[in-house]
Amino acid sequence: MQDNQSFSVKGVLRGLHYQLGKPQGKLIRVLSGHIWDVAVDLRRESPDFGKWAGFHLKAQSSADQLQLLWIPEGFAHGFLVLSDTAEVFYKTTNLYHPAGDRSILWSDPVLAINWPIEALDGIPLSVSPKDALGKHFLDAELPPVEVTHLV
Ligand SMILES: Cc1cn([C@H]2C[C@H](O)[C@@H](COP(=O)(O)OP(=O)(O)O[C@H]3O[C@@H](C)C(=O)[C@@H](O)[C@H]3O)O2)c(=O)[nH]c1=O
């Protein structure tokens, strides 16, 4: 539906983002560099609700397999750039919908995401003002329960 591309330097942390109203599944590919990518299950009906999963994603070199990560609708998404620079390309299942744009705090203590900050070799984290004001998980406005998931 929409193609996005972002460029970031080492230490940039984006997330944890999701959209209300027009949820976005995301197919992630790193064009250059190395990121640690994380998905958080926000589907209240899911047995994995509130759990996170992290993945190292690197650009494909001639010897490597192509790495693509699929993040379904109903998940929050974020990543931390571990290489000097990184270009990330991702396709989404819905268009950007600013009114539904939401951010959960990357450092939320309930989620307790184990970001690989030690891999930054002392480079400080860089979080946007918007993401620094992300909601705590327990205060976040979550997507509605998907009736289709219950049957
Ligand atoms: C994502 C996006 C942002 N924007 C604008 C809004 C704002 O002015 C500027 C920067 O927005 P952000 O700070 O949200 O950009 P960014 O931190 O790159 O947001 C992305 O982060 C990763 C982790 C995701 O999961 C993506 O879905 C997306 O939310 O770009 C668009 O116009 N269209 C878009 O699709």
The ligand as a Gaussian input file, in Angstrom:
#p B3LYP/6-31G(d) Opt

LIG

0 1
 C        5.879000       7.205000       8.961000
 C        5.543000       8.524000       8.229000
 C        5.931000       9.729000       8.735000
 N        5.607000      10.868000       8.072000
 C        6.080000      12.167000       8.617000
 C        5.560000      12.516000      10.002000
 C        6.682000      13.305000      10.598000
 O        6.591000      14.665000      10.227000
 C        7.933000      12.738000       9.941000
 C        8.694000      11.767000      10.823000
 O        7.780000      10.828000      11.339000
 P        8.239000       9.732000      12.372000
 O        9.134000      10.345000      13.391000
 O        7.029000       9.024000      12.862000
 O        9.107000       8.775000      11.424000
 P        9.721000       7.365000      11.760000
 O       10.314000       7.386000      13.134000
 O       10.607000       6.974000      10.658000
 O        8.432000       6.453000      11.785000
 C        8.516000       5.093000      11.427000
 O        9.112000       4.394000      12.510000
 C        9.140000       2.965000      12.361000
 C        9.705000       2.398000      13.646000
 C        7.836000       2.405000      11.977000
 O        7.387000       1.380000      12.467000
 C        7.139000       3.115000      10.886000
 O        5.831000       2.628000      10.694000
 C        7.106000       4.598000      11.142000
 O        6.243000       4.848000      12.254000
 O        7.488000      12.084000       8.730000
 C        4.874000      10.854000       6.924000
 O        4.578000      11.909000       6.317000
 N        4.481000       9.655000       6.402000
 C        4.783000       8.486000       7.017000
 O        4.410000       7.374000       6.514000

